[in-house]
Amino acid sequence: MAYDKFNILRSTAVPMPIENVDTDQIIPARFLKATKREGFGDNLFRDWRYNTDGSPKQDFVLNNPTYTGKILVGGHNFGSGSSREHAAWAIYDYGFRCVVSSFFADIFKGNSINVGILPVQVSPEFLDKIFLAIEANPAAELEIDLPAQTITIVATGEQESFAINGYKKNNLTNGFDDIDYLQAMKEEIGGFASKSIY
């Protein structure tokens, strides 16, 4: 399944300065029964967003209209815990296209890239600067430049580079998951197979 192509994203951001956010907090286990990748955004951070009666918790950031955007800025060690790919589905389905943190769990990082979310790992110092910029102005924008592999706080011009695997970068740029990548190489694979001698 193809996803949105990722090139340069300039957006406001939603700050969530909470460390050790695990995948069960991102999408509780009771919502993992569906097999389609749709509708998970409704239950993103379900137990943090809603009371037991279904009413929204006013003090949770996703219920605060002050903060909007396609970038989620999380605390250190984002996406730890179980390997469920539904956590990445929920973040994507909610509308986020990038998550910024000073550290990601490896499996969550891989799952995110596979569904079209760019995980941008920055230094703890730069993460603090991002949180301060958003605190000073909720309308502050970040610019994520995937080709250049940089993240910039637009108001101040402060910038930091981030790392990404070349294959995964190519997939995000083209909106491919692993199957799409193989499909795009179908003719090349067929040509190679026809020349192979068994």
FIDOVO-386892 format. One record per residue (C-alpha): residue in one letter; residue number from 1; y, x, z. Coordinates in steps of 0.25 Angstrom, whole numbers, plus 2048, in hexadecimal, padded with zeros to 3 digits. Example, Ala and Ser with C-alpha at 12.3 -4.5 7.8 and 13.67 -1.06 7.14 Angstrom:
<res:a&n:1&y:7EE&x:831&z:81F>
<res:s&n:2&y:7FC&x:837&z:81D>
END
This chain:
<res:m&n:1&y:800&x:800&z:800>
<res:a&n:2&y:80D&x:806&z:7FC>
<res:y&n:3&y:819&x:806&z:805>
<res:d&n:4&y:828&x:808&z:804>
<res:k&n:5&y:82C&x:815&z:7FD>
<res:f&n:6&y:833&x:81E&z:807>
<res:n&n:7&y:83E&x:827&z:802>
<res:i&n:8&y:84B&x:827&z:80A>
<res:l&n:9&y:84D&x:81D&z:816>
<res:r&n:10&y:85A&x:81B&z:81C>
<res:s&n:11&y:85A&x:811&z:827>
<res:t&n:12&y:85E&x:80D&z:835>
<res:a&n:13&y:853&x:80F&z:83F>
<res:v&n:14&y:84D&x:808&z:84B>
<res:p&n:15&y:84C&x:811&z:857>
<res:m&n:16&y:840&x:811&z:860>
<res:p&n:17&y:841&x:81D&z:869>
<res:i&n:18&y:833&x:81B&z:870>
<res:e&n:19&y:829&x:826&z:871>
<res:n&n:20&y:81A&x:825&z:86F>
<res:v&n:21&y:81A&x:818&z:867>
<res:d&n:22&y:80C&x:815&z:863>
<res:t&n:23&y:806&x:80D&z:858>
<res:d&n:24&y:802&x:802&z:862>
<res:q&n:25&y:810&x:800&z:866>
<res:i&n:26&y:814&x:800&z:857>
<res:i&n:27&y:80A&x:7F5&z:854>
<res:p&n:28&y:801&x:7F0&z:85F>
<res:a&n:29&y:7F2&x:7EF&z:85C>
<res:r&n:30&y:7F1&x:7E0&z:85D>
<res:f&n:31&y:7F9&x:7E0&z:84F>
<res:l&n:32&y:7F0&x:7E9&z:847>
<res:k&n:33&y:7E6&x:7DE&z:842>
<res:a&n:34&y:7EE&x:7DC&z:835>
<res:t&n:35&y:7E9&x:7E4&z:829>
<res:k&n:36&y:7F5&x:7E2&z:820>
<res:r&n:37&y:801&x:7EC&z:822>
<res:e&n:38&y:80B&x:7E0&z:824>
<res:g&n:39&y:811&x:7D9&z:830>
<res:f&n:40&y:80F&x:7E5&z:83A>
<res:g&n:41&y:81E&x:7E7&z:83B>
<res:d&n:42&y:81F&x:7D9&z:843>
<res:n&n:43&y:817&x:7E0&z:84E>
<res:l&n:44&y:81D&x:7EE&z:84D>
<res:f&n:45&y:81F&x:7F2&z:85C>
<res:r&n:46&y:81B&x:7E4&z:85F>
<res:d&n:47&y:819&x:7E6&z:86F>
<res:w&n:48&y:827&x:7ED&z:86F>
<res:r&n:49&y:82E&x:7E3&z:866>
<res:y&n:50&y:829&x:7D6&z:86C>
<res:n&n:51&y:826&x:7CF&z:87A>
<res:t&n:52&y:819&x:7C9&z:87C>
<res:d&n:53&y:81F&x:7BB&z:878>
<res:g&n:54&y:823&x:7C1&z:86A>
<res:s&n:55&y:832&x:7C2&z:86D>
<res:p&n:56&y:839&x:7CF&z:869>
<res:k&n:57&y:83C&x:7D9&z:874>
<res:q&n:58&y:84B&x:7DB&z:873>
<res:d&n:59&y:84B&x:7E9&z:878>
<res:f&n:60&y:841&x:7EF&z:86D>
<res:v&n:61&y:848&x:7F6&z:862>
<res:l&n:62&y:842&x:7EE&z:856>
<res:n&n:63&y:847&x:7E1&z:85C>
<res:n&n:64&y:855&x:7E7&z:85C>
<res:p&n:65&y:85D&x:7E4&z:850>
<res:t&n:66&y:866&x:7F0&z:852>
<res:y&n:67&y:85B&x:7F9&z:84D>
<res:t&n:68&y:856&x:7F7&z:83F>
<res:g&n:69&y:851&x:800&z:833>
<res:k&n:70&y:845&x:806&z:82C>
<res:i&n:71&y:844&x:812&z:836>
<res:l&n:72&y:83D&x:811&z:843>
<res:v&n:73&y:841&x:81D&z:84D>
<res:g&n:74&y:836&x:81F&z:857>
<res:g&n:75&y:834&x:828&z:863>
<res:h&n:76&y:82B&x:834&z:864>
<res:n&n:77&y:81C&x:832&z:861>
<res:f&n:78&y:81D&x:825&z:858>
<res:g&n:79&y:810&x:81F&z:854>
<res:s&n:80&y:806&x:825&z:85D>
<res:g&n:81&y:7FA&x:81D&z:862>
<res:s&n:82&y:7EF&x:817&z:859>
<res:s&n:83&y:7EF&x:81A&z:84A>
<res:r&n:84&y:7F1&x:80B&z:845>
<res:e&n:85&y:7F9&x:80B&z:838>
<res:h&n:86&y:7FE&x:7FD&z:83C>
<res:a&n:87&y:809&x:804&z:844>
<res:a&n:88&y:80E&x:80A&z:837>
<res:w&n:89&y:80C&x:7FD&z:830>
<res:a&n:90&y:815&x:7F5&z:83A>
<res:i&n:91&y:820&x:7FF&z:839>
<res:y&n:92&y:820&x:7FE&z:82A>
<res:d&n:93&y:81F&x:7EF&z:82A>
<res:y&n:94&y:82B&x:7EE&z:834>
<res:g&n:95&y:834&x:7F5&z:82A>
<res:f&n:96&y:834&x:803&z:82F>
<res:r&n:97&y:833&x:80E&z:824>
<res:c&n:98&y:834&x:81A&z:82D>
<res:v&n:99&y:831&x:81E&z:83C>
<res:v&n:100&y:838&x:82A&z:842>
<res:s&n:101&y:833&x:831&z:84E>
<res:s&n:102&y:831&x:83F&z:854>
<res:f&n:103&y:822&x:83E&z:853>
<res:f&n:104&y:818&x:835&z:84D>
<res:a&n:105&y:809&x:833&z:84F>
<res:d&n:106&y:802&x:839&z:843>
<res:i&n:107&y:7FA&x:82C&z:840>
<res:f&n:108&y:806&x:823&z:841>
<res:k&n:109&y:80E&x:82D&z:838>
<res:g&n:110&y:803&x:82C&z:82D>
<res:n&n:111&y:802&x:81D&z:82E>
<res:s&n:112&y:811&x:81B&z:82D>
<res:i&n:113&y:812&x:824&z:820>
<res:n&n:114&y:806&x:81C&z:81A>
<res:v&n:115&y:80D&x:80F&z:81B>
<res:g&n:116&y:81B&x:814&z:817>
<res:i&n:117&y:822&x:818&z:824>
<res:l&n:118&y:828&x:825&z:825>
<res:p&n:119&y:826&x:82C&z:833>
<res:v&n:120&y:831&x:836&z:835>
<res:q&n:121&y:82F&x:840&z:840>
<res:v&n:122&y:83B&x:846&z:845>
<res:s&n:123&y:83F&x:850&z:851>
<res:p&n:124&y:841&x:84A&z:85E>
<res:e&n:125&y:84F&x:84E&z:85E>
<res:f&n:126&y:852&x:847&z:850>
<res:l&n:127&y:84B&x:83B&z:855>
<res:d&n:128&y:855&x:83B&z:861>
<res:k&n:129&y:860&x:83C&z:857>
<res:i&n:130&y:85B&x:830&z:850>
<res:f&n:131&y:85A&x:827&z:85C>
<res:l&n:132&y:868&x:82B&z:860>
<res:a&n:133&y:86E&x:828&z:853>
<res:i&n:134&y:867&x:81A&z:853>
<res:e&n:135&y:86C&x:818&z:861>
<res:a&n:136&y:87A&x:81B&z:85D>
<res:n&n:137&y:87A&x:812&z:851>
<res:p&n:138&y:86E&x:809&z:84E>
<res:a&n:139&y:872&x:809&z:840>
<res:a&n:140&y:870&x:818&z:83E>
<res:e&n:141&y:868&x:81B&z:832>
<res:l&n:142&y:85D&x:825&z:830>
<res:e&n:143&y:85A&x:82B&z:822>
<res:i&n:144&y:84B&x:82F&z:820>
<res:d&n:145&y:84A&x:837&z:813>
<res:l&n:146&y:83B&x:838&z:810>
<res:p&n:147&y:83D&x:842&z:804>
<res:a&n:148&y:845&x:84B&z:80C>
<res:q&n:149&y:83D&x:848&z:819>
<res:t&n:150&y:84A&x:847&z:821>
<res:i&n:151&y:84F&x:83D&z:82B>
<res:t&n:152&y:85E&x:83B&z:82D>
<res:i&n:153&y:867&x:834&z:837>
<res:v&n:154&y:871&x:82F&z:82D>
<res:a&n:155&y:87D&x:82E&z:836>
<res:t&n:156&y:87C&x:83D&z:83B>
<res:g&n:157&y:875&x:843&z:82F>
<res:e&n:158&y:86B&x:849&z:839>
<res:q&n:159&y:85E&x:84C&z:832>
<res:e&n:160&y:850&x:851&z:834>
<res:s&n:161&y:844&x:853&z:82B>
<res:f&n:162&y:837&x:84D&z:82D>
<res:a&n:163&y:829&x:851&z:828>
<res:i&n:164&y:81F&x:849&z:820>
<res:n&n:165&y:812&x:84B&z:818>
<res:g&n:166&y:815&x:84D&z:809>
<res:y&n:167&y:80B&x:843&z:805>
<res:k&n:168&y:80F&x:839&z:80E>
<res:k&n:169&y:81E&x:83B&z:80A>
<res:n&n:170&y:81A&x:838&z:7FC>
<res:n&n:171&y:813&x:82C&z:800>
<res:l&n:172&y:81F&x:826&z:807>
<res:t&n:173&y:828&x:82A&z:7FC>
<res:n&n:174&y:820&x:822&z:7F2>
<res:g&n:175&y:81C&x:817&z:7FC>
<res:f&n:176&y:80D&x:81A&z:7FB>
<res:d&n:177&y:802&x:819&z:805>
<res:d&n:178&y:7F6&x:822&z:803>
<res:i&n:179&y:7EF&x:818&z:7F9>
<res:d&n:180&y:7FC&x:817&z:7F1>
<res:y&n:181&y:7FD&x:826&z:7F0>
<res:l&n:182&y:7EF&x:826&z:7EA>
<res:q&n:183&y:7F2&x:81B&z:7E1>
<res:a&n:184&y:7FE&x:822&z:7DC>
<res:m&n:185&y:7F5&x:82E&z:7D8>
<res:k&n:186&y:7EA&x:825&z:7D2>
<res:e&n:187&y:7EC&x:82B&z:7C4>
<res:e&n:188&y:7EC&x:839&z:7C9>
<res:i&n:189&y:7DF&x:837&z:7D1>
<res:g&n:190&y:7D8&x:830&z:7C6>
<res:g&n:191&y:7DC&x:83C&z:7BD>
<res:f&n:192&y:7D6&x:846&z:7C7>
<res:a&n:193&y:7CA&x:83D&z:7C9>
<res:s&n:194&y:7C7&x:83D&z:7BA>
<res:k&n:195&y:7C8&x:84C&z:7B9>
<res:s&n:196&y:7BE&x:84E&z:7C5>
<res:i&n:197&y:7B1&x:854&z:7C2>
<res:y&n:198&y:7A5&x:84F&z:7CB>
END
